[in-house]
Amino acid sequence: MTSFSIAESMISIVADLSQQMPAETRFQRLVASIDQLFPCDAVALLQLRGSVLHPLAISGLSEDTLGRSFMVEEHPRLARILLSRELVRFEADSELPDPYDGLIDAPNMTLHVHDCMGVALYIDDQPWGVLTLDSLTPGVFDRIDPLELRAFVRLAEASIRVAALIQSLEVQVRKENEVARLLASDIGRSEMVGESPAIKALLDELDLVANSDLAVLISGETGTGKELVARHLHAGSARSEAPLVYVNCAALPESLIESELFGHTKGAFSGATGARTGKFELADGGTLFLDEVGELPLAMQPKLLRALQAGEVQRLGSDSYHQVDVRVVAATNRDLKQEVANGRFRADLYHRLSVYPVQVPPLRERGRDILLLAGHFLEFNRRKLGLGSLRLAQSARTALLGYSWPGNVRELEHLISRAVLRLSATRRQTGGVLSLGADLLALPAVDEFSQSAGSEGVIPMQTAALGEQQTLREATDRFQSELITRALREKAYNRTATAKVLGLDPGNFNRLLKRLGIDVEKMKREV
């Protein structure tokens, strides 16, 4: 490392301060510069939200790290760094557990001993987060000049300040404080994890409509996280201080739906021993979330329509009306347009609910978000079961990315929970790292899933027989070529549509075609 390279990198980072770019890009460039200039194997930038540290940018750590969160009270090294305004270093023989054990991308990922150092980052004299450096080689940090590293720390703080200022100008009408409060109080349930183009487009659309009073109809397959979308809409609205009231239309007996929505008076029906306030009144001033609205009986739909049109509700057994101010967000996994055509759903109610329709993408279209979500659920289950370091083996990552997830995010969440439970029951942790492999995931075989999920638009595929002399790379290339060829034929050789169904970025897909030697134009001519 030369003084010239240090100066050159610092000039580049300073130049970035005057450029408008996404915060994540700014932070990643900063982390990459530190990783390149200083002798280390991993760098991480984590932001403190409440008592939890969230990774914003990483270098040298496994991809699923971005989906994790680190509770400060559970990680003494991170706690010690936060409590100091100076550089904090942990020697190779430190007895304190390292939060990144098993997460560094290296041939030997079950490392237990390495050098670690970090520094707390302060903005306006308040702790903002931490910057950490890890090395697989004990003693390597002896070569770091503290003054040079401090200079980069100051640049990091400047980058964070610039990113915050830009963000505040761009989103000044959004309820950032309420969203932060909601995430802190409901961590693991309300946070929308993902970096894929599909999820970013969804978040942009939600931010656009959130602060309006338009009725929103959320559509999507089972398990995609429609309730999470409703929570995000409410948190970003002007009604965020008022209640978000949840109603599952599919879980209520038909005889109780009217009472549940509109309330009843004492004696309105057999068993009504007292008056009850309905969900519409409870949601007054806030948001009413009608989940599985497509299951609402036809007989109930005109009464719901009246409440939406006039803002009036009538308790069962009462002659008077109550005026309510409610924003309605509905969700369904049905095709309501088709339900209207089949006479199972009122057209006027459909149009009233779908003023602003939102489609939640299935997990198979979210690419490597699968690993971020897996890391998120791993961390949640690790804390719940009181485990130490926990990592995804490479075999598990490959299996997760190769599966098409008919049950979407909910299926992934349940699968990770089961796998961690199996891991904790069968393998004891003795100060090391527990590794979750593909065997513990117990994913269905590829061809079994294809048969069950073909109706969902997933390309059926067969497991290729492996020759005895075939290498893993050859087998993988052969499998990818067969799958892509089949997908191209299914999508009439449309590259964009094929990339989408395979969960790939179009640019990466074109590079993969070139590497595998697949000539799409030639395939079209041969048809």
C-alpha positions in Angstrom: 0.0 0.0 0.0 1.5 3.3 -1.1 0.8 6.9 -0.1 -0.1 7.5 -3.7 -2.8 4.8 -3.7 -4.1 6.1 -0.4 -4.3 9.7 -1.8 -5.8 8.6 -5.1 -8.5 6.6 -3.3 -9.3 9.5 -1.0 -9.6 11.9 -3.9 -12.0 9.5 -5.6 -14.2 9.2 -2.5 -14.2 13.0 -2.0 -15.2 13.4 -5.6 -18.1 11.0 -4.9 -19.4 13.4 -2.2 -20.4 15.9 -4.9 -22.1 13.3 -7.0 -25.8 12.2 -6.8 -26.0 8.5 -6.5 -28.0 5.9 -4.5 -26.9 5.6 -0.9 -26.1 1.9 -1.3 -23.8 2.6 -4.2 -22.0 5.3 -2.3 -21.5 3.0 0.7 -20.4 0.1 -1.4 -17.8 2.2 -3.2 -16.4 3.3 0.2 -16.2 -0.2 1.6 -14.6 -1.5 -1.6 -11.9 1.2 -1.4 -11.1 0.3 2.2 -11.0 -3.4 1.4 -8.6 -2.8 -1.5 -6.2 -0.4 0.4 -5.9 -2.0 3.8 -4.7 -5.6 4.5 -8.0 -7.3 5.4 -10.3 -10.0 4.1 -13.6 -8.4 4.9 -15.1 -5.0 5.5 -18.6 -4.1 6.7 -20.5 -0.9 7.2 -23.4 -1.3 9.7 -26.1 1.2 10.7 -27.4 1.3 14.2 -31.2 1.4 14.4 -32.4 1.2 18.0 -30.3 -1.6 19.5 -29.8 -3.5 16.3 -27.0 -3.1 13.7 -28.0 -3.6 10.1 -25.4 -4.2 7.3 -25.6 -1.6 4.5 -22.5 -2.5 2.5 -20.0 -5.4 2.7 -16.9 -6.7 1.0 -15.5 -10.2 1.5 -18.5 -11.4 3.4 -21.1 -13.9 2.1 -24.1 -12.4 0.3 -26.7 -13.4 2.9 -25.0 -11.2 5.4 -26.9 -8.2 4.0 -30.1 -10.0 5.1 -29.0 -10.3 8.7 -29.2 -8.0 11.6 -27.0 -8.0 14.7 -28.5 -7.2 18.1 -25.8 -5.3 20.0 -26.4 -7.0 23.3 -25.8 -10.4 21.7 -22.4 -9.3 20.1 -19.9 -8.1 22.7 -17.3 -7.1 20.1 -19.8 -4.8 18.3 -21.0 -3.4 21.7 -17.4 -2.6 22.7 -16.7 -0.8 19.4 -19.9 1.3 19.8 -18.9 2.3 23.3 -15.6 3.7 22.2 -14.7 6.8 20.1 -11.3 5.2 19.3 -10.2 2.4 17.0 -10.9 -0.9 18.8 -8.8 -4.0 17.9 -9.4 -7.6 19.0 -6.4 -9.9 18.9 -6.4 -13.3 17.4 -6.7 -15.0 20.8 -9.6 -12.8 22.0 -12.2 -14.9 23.8 -15.1 -12.7 22.6 -17.1 -14.4 19.8 -16.8 -12.7 16.4 -20.1 -11.9 14.7 -18.7 -12.8 11.3 -17.5 -16.3 12.1 -18.5 -18.4 9.2 -19.6 -15.5 7.0 -16.2 -14.6 5.3 -16.1 -15.8 1.8 -13.0 -18.0 1.8 -12.1 -21.7 1.1 -12.1 -22.4 4.9 -15.4 -20.7 6.0 -15.6 -22.3 9.4 -12.8 -20.1 10.7 -12.6 -19.4 14.4 -9.5 -17.3 14.8 -8.7 -14.1 13.0 -7.9 -10.4 13.6 -10.8 -8.0 14.0 -10.9 -4.2 14.4 -13.6 -1.6 14.2 -14.5 2.0 14.9 -17.8 3.6 15.8 -19.2 6.2 13.3 -20.7 9.4 14.7 -23.0 11.8 12.9 -23.8 15.1 14.7 -22.2 13.7 17.7 -24.6 10.8 17.8 -23.6 7.1 17.2 -24.7 6.2 13.7 -23.1 2.7 13.3 -19.8 0.9 13.0 -17.1 0.1 10.4 -15.4 -3.2 10.9 -12.4 -4.9 9.3 -11.6 -8.6 9.6 -8.6 -10.7 8.5 -8.0 -14.4 8.3 -4.3 -13.7 9.1 -3.5 -13.0 12.7 -1.3 -9.9 13.3 -1.9 -8.5 9.8 -3.4 -5.3 11.3 0.0 -4.4 12.7 0.8 -3.0 9.3 -2.1 -0.5 9.3 -1.3 3.1 9.9 -4.0 4.3 12.4 -3.8 7.9 11.0 -4.6 6.6 7.5 -7.5 4.5 8.7 -8.8 7.4 10.7 -8.8 9.6 7.6 -11.0 7.0 5.9 -13.3 6.9 8.9 -13.8 10.7 8.6 -14.6 10.2 4.9 -17.0 7.4 5.8 -18.8 9.8 8.2 -18.9 12.5 5.5 -20.3 10.0 2.9 -23.0 9.0 5.4 -23.9 12.7 6.1 -24.2 13.4 2.4 -26.3 10.3 1.8 -28.6 11.3 4.6 -29.0 14.9 3.3 -29.9 13.7 -0.2 -32.3 11.2 1.1 -34.1 13.7 3.3 -34.6 16.0 0.3 -35.9 13.3 -1.9 -38.3 11.7 0.7 -39.3 14.6 2.9 -43.0 13.9 2.6 -42.6 10.3 3.7 -43.2 9.1 7.3 -39.6 8.0 8.0 -39.9 8.2 11.7 -43.1 6.0 11.8 -41.6 3.4 9.5 -38.4 3.3 11.7 -40.6 2.9 14.8 -42.6 0.1 13.1 -39.6 -1.8 12.0 -38.0 -1.5 15.5 -41.1 -2.7 17.3 -42.0 -5.4 14.8 -38.6 -6.6 13.5 -38.7 -9.7 11.4 -42.3 -9.1 10.6 -42.6 -5.7 9.0 -39.2 -5.3 7.3 -39.3 -5.7 3.5 -36.0 -7.4 2.7 -34.7 -7.4 -0.9 -32.4 -5.7 -3.4 -33.8 -7.1 -6.7 -35.2 -4.9 -9.5 -38.6 -6.5 -8.9 -38.8 -5.6 -5.2 -37.2 -2.1 -5.7 -39.9 -1.4 -8.4 -42.6 -2.5 -5.9 -41.2 -0.3 -3.2 -41.1 2.7 -5.6 -44.7 2.1 -6.4 -45.8 1.8 -2.8 -44.0 5.0 -1.9 -45.8 6.7 -4.7 -49.3 5.7 -3.5 -48.7 5.4 0.2 -49.4 9.0 1.1 -52.6 9.2 -0.9 -56.0 8.0 0.3 -56.6 5.8 -2.8 -57.9 2.3 -2.3 -55.2 -0.2 -3.1 -55.8 -3.8 -4.2 -52.7 -6.0 -3.6 -52.5 -9.0 -5.8 -50.1 -11.9 -5.7 -49.5 -15.5 -5.2 -49.9 -17.1 -1.8 -47.0 -16.4 0.5 -45.5 -13.4 -1.4 -46.0 -11.0 1.6 -49.2 -9.1 0.8 -49.8 -8.3 4.5 -46.2 -6.8 4.6 -47.1 -4.6 1.7 -50.2 -3.4 3.5 -48.2 -2.6 6.6 -45.7 -0.7 4.4 -48.4 1.3 2.8 -50.0 2.2 6.2 -46.6 3.2 7.7 -45.8 5.5 4.8 -49.2 7.2 4.9 -50.5 10.3 6.7 -52.7 7.8 8.7 -49.7 6.1 10.2 -50.4 7.4 13.7 -53.9 5.9 13.6 -54.6 2.1 13.7 -54.1 -0.4 11.0 -56.9 -2.9 11.4 -56.7 -6.4 9.9 -59.6 -8.5 8.7 -59.1 -12.0 7.2 -62.2 -12.4 5.0 -61.5 -16.1 4.4 -61.3 -17.0 8.1 -64.7 -15.6 9.2 -67.9 -17.7 9.1 -70.5 -16.1 6.7 -72.9 -15.6 9.6 -70.3 -13.4 11.5 -68.8 -11.3 8.7 -71.3 -8.5 8.9 -70.9 -8.2 12.7 -67.1 -8.4 12.4 -67.0 -5.5 9.8 -69.8 -3.3 11.1 -70.4 -4.3 14.7 -73.7 -5.2 16.4 -76.0 -4.0 19.2 -77.0 -6.0 22.3 -79.6 -8.6 21.4 -79.1 -8.2 17.6 -78.9 -11.9 17.3 -78.8 -15.0 19.5 -75.6 -14.8 21.6 -75.2 -11.0 21.2 -75.0 -10.4 25.0 -73.5 -6.9 24.5 -72.8 -4.3 21.9 -69.7 -4.6 19.8 -67.7 -2.1 17.7 -67.0 -3.3 14.1 -63.6 -3.2 12.4 -64.7 -0.2 10.2 -65.2 1.9 13.4 -62.0 0.7 15.0 -60.1 1.8 11.9 -61.6 5.3 11.8 -58.9 7.7 10.8 -56.6 4.8 9.9 -56.4 1.9 7.5 -58.6 -1.2 7.1 -56.8 -4.2 5.6 -59.2 -6.7 4.0 -57.1 -9.8 3.4 -58.3 -12.5 1.1 -61.1 -10.2 -0.1 -61.9 -12.5 -3.0 -63.4 -14.9 -0.4 -66.1 -12.5 0.6 -69.6 -13.9 0.1 -71.7 -12.3 -2.6 -74.4 -11.5 -0.2 -72.0 -9.4 1.9 -70.5 -7.5 -1.0 -73.3 -4.8 -1.4 -73.0 -3.8 2.2 -69.2 -3.4 1.9 -69.7 -1.4 -1.2 -72.1 1.0 0.6 -69.5 1.5 3.4 -66.8 2.3 0.8 -69.0 4.7 -1.2 -70.7 6.7 1.5 -68.3 6.2 4.4 -71.2 5.0 6.5 -71.6 1.8 8.6 -74.7 0.5 10.3 -74.3 -1.9 13.2 -76.3 -5.0 13.1 -79.6 -4.5 15.0 -79.3 -0.6 14.8 -81.3 1.9 12.7 -78.6 4.6 12.9 -75.5 5.0 10.8 -72.0 5.9 11.9 -69.7 8.1 9.7 -66.2 6.7 9.4 -63.0 7.9 7.7 -61.2 4.8 6.6 -58.7 4.0 3.9 -59.2 0.5 2.5 -56.3 -1.7 1.4 -57.4 -5.1 0.1 -55.4 -8.2 -0.9 -56.2 -11.3 -2.8 -54.5 -14.3 -4.5 -57.4 -14.7 -6.9 -57.8 -13.1 -10.3 -60.7 -10.8 -9.4 -61.2 -9.8 -13.0 -61.9 -13.4 -13.8 -64.1 -13.7 -10.7 -66.2 -10.8 -11.9 -66.5 -12.4 -15.3 -67.6 -15.7 -13.6 -70.2 -13.8 -11.5 -68.5 -14.6 -8.2 -67.5 -11.0 -7.5 -69.3 -7.7 -8.0 -67.8 -5.5 -10.8 -68.7 -2.3 -8.9 -67.0 -3.5 -5.8 -63.9 -4.6 -7.7 -63.5 -1.2 -9.3 -64.0 0.5 -5.9 -61.3 -1.7 -4.4 -58.8 -1.5 -7.3 -58.4 2.2 -7.7 -54.6 1.5 -7.5 -53.7 -2.1 -8.2 -50.3 -3.4 -7.0 -48.8 -6.7 -8.0 -46.4 -8.4 -5.6 -43.8 -10.4 -7.5 -43.3 -14.1 -6.7 -40.1 -15.1 -5.0 -38.9 -16.9 -8.1 -38.7 -13.6 -9.9 -36.6 -11.9 -7.2 -33.3 -13.5 -8.0 -30.7 -13.4 -5.3 -33.1 -11.8 -2.8 -33.6 -15.4 -1.8 -30.2 -15.4 -0.1 -30.9 -12.0 1.7 -34.2 -13.4 2.9 -32.6 -16.6 4.0 -30.0 -14.7 6.0 -32.8 -12.6 7.6 -34.7 -15.7 8.7 -31.5 -17.5 9.8 -30.7 -14.6 12.1 -34.3 -14.5 13.5 -34.2 -18.3 14.3 -30.7 -18.1 15.6 -31.8 -15.6 18.2 -35.0 -17.4 19.0 -33.2 -20.7 19.6 -30.3 -19.1 21.5 -27.7 -20.4 19.0 -24.2 -18.9 18.3 -22.7 -18.4 14.9 -24.8 -19.9 12.1 -24.0 -19.9 8.4 -25.4 -21.1 5.1 -23.1 -23.7 3.4 -22.5 -23.3 -0.3 -24.6 -26.3 -1.0 -27.5 -24.7 0.8 -27.1 -21.4 -1.2 -27.0 -23.3 -4.5 -30.1 -25.3 -3.5 -32.0 -22.2 -2.4 -31.2 -20.4 -5.7 -32.1 -23.5 -7.8 -35.6 -24.0 -6.3 -38.7 -22.2 -7.7 -40.6 -21.5 -4.5 -44.3 -22.3 -5.2 -45.0 -21.1 -1.6 -42.9 -18.0 -2.0 -41.5 -16.1 1.0 -43.7 -17.9 3.5 -42.4 -21.3 2.2 -38.8 -20.0 2.6 -39.4 -18.7 6.1 -40.9 -22.0 7.2 -38.2 -24.1 5.5 -35.4 -22.1 7.2 -37.2 -22.4 10.6 -37.4 -26.2 10.2 -33.8 -26.5 9.0 -32.4 -24.5 11.9 -34.4 -26.6 14.3 -33.1 -29.8 12.8 -29.6 -28.3 12.9 -29.8 -27.3 16.6 -31.2 -30.8 17.5 -28.6 -32.9 15.7 -25.4 -30.9 16.0 -24.0 -29.4 19.1 -22.1 -26.1 19.0 -18.9 -26.1 20.9 -17.7 -22.6 20.3 -17.6 -23.1 16.6 -19.8 -22.3 13.7 -22.9 -24.3 12.8 -23.2 -24.9 9.1 -26.6 -25.4 7.5 -26.2 -27.5 4.4 -28.6 -28.5 1.6 -29.4 -31.8 3.3 -31.1 -30.0 6.2 -33.2 -27.9 3.9 -34.9 -31.0 2.6 -36.1 -29.2 -0.6 -38.3 -31.2 -3.0 -36.6 -32.7 -6.0 -36.6 -30.5 -9.0 -38.8 -32.7 -11.2 -41.3 -33.2 -8.3 -41.7 -29.5 -8.0 -42.0 -28.9 -11.7 -44.9 -31.3 -11.8 -46.7 -29.6 -9.0 -46.0 -26.0 -10.0 -46.2 -26.2 -13.8 -49.5 -24.3 -13.7 -47.8 -21.4 -12.0 -45.7 -20.7 -15.1 -42.5 -22.4 -14.0 -40.6 -24.2 -16.7 -40.7 -28.0 -16.1 -37.2 -29.5 -16.1 -35.6 -32.9 -15.8 -32.6 -33.9 -13.8 -29.9 -34.8 -16.2 -28.1 -38.1 -15.8 -24.4 -37.5 -14.9 -21.7 -39.4 -16.8 -19.1 -41.1 -14.6 -16.4 -39.0 -16.1 -18.3 -35.7 -16.0 -17.0 -32.9 -13.8 -19.3 -30.7 -11.6 -18.7 -27.7 -14.0 -19.6 -29.8 -17.0 -22.7 -31.2 -15.3 -23.8 -27.7 -14.2 -23.3 -26.2 -17.7 -25.2 -29.1 -19.2 -28.1 -28.7 -16.8 -28.2 -24.9 -17.4 -28.1 -25.3 -21.2 -31.0 -27.7 -21.2 -33.0 -25.6 -18.8 -32.4 -22.4 -20.7 -33.1 -24.0 -24.1 -36.4 -25.4 -22.8 -37.3 -22.0 -21.3 -36.5 -20.2 -24.6 -38.8 -22.5 -26.5 -41.5 -22.0 -23.9 -41.2 -18.2 -24.3 -41.0 -18.2 -28.1 -37.3 -17.2 -27.9 -38.0 -14.0 -26.2 -34.8 -13.3 -24.1 -36.4 -10.8 -21.7 -39.3 -13.1 -20.9 -37.0 -16.1 -20.5 -34.7 -14.2 -18.2 -37.7 -13.2 -16.1 -39.1 -16.7 -15.7 -35.6 -17.9 -14.7 -35.2 -15.1 -12.2 -32.1 -13.6 -13.9 -31.1 -10.1 -14.8 -31.3 -9.7 -18.6 -27.7 -8.5 -18.8 -26.4 -11.5 -16.8 -28.7 -13.8 -18.9 -27.2 -12.6 -22.2 -23.7 -13.2 -20.8 -24.7 -16.7 -19.7 -26.0 -17.5 -23.2 -22.6 -16.4 -24.6 -20.7 -18.5 -22.1 -22.8 -21.6 -22.7 -22.6 -21.1 -26.5 -26.4 -20.8 -27.0 -27.3 -19.1 -30.2 -30.9 -17.9 -29.9 -31.1 -16.6 -33.5 -29.9 -19.9 -34.8 -32.5 -21.7 -32.7 -35.3 -19.5 -34.1 -34.1 -20.2 -37.7 -34.2 -23.9 -37.1 -37.9 -23.9 -35.9 
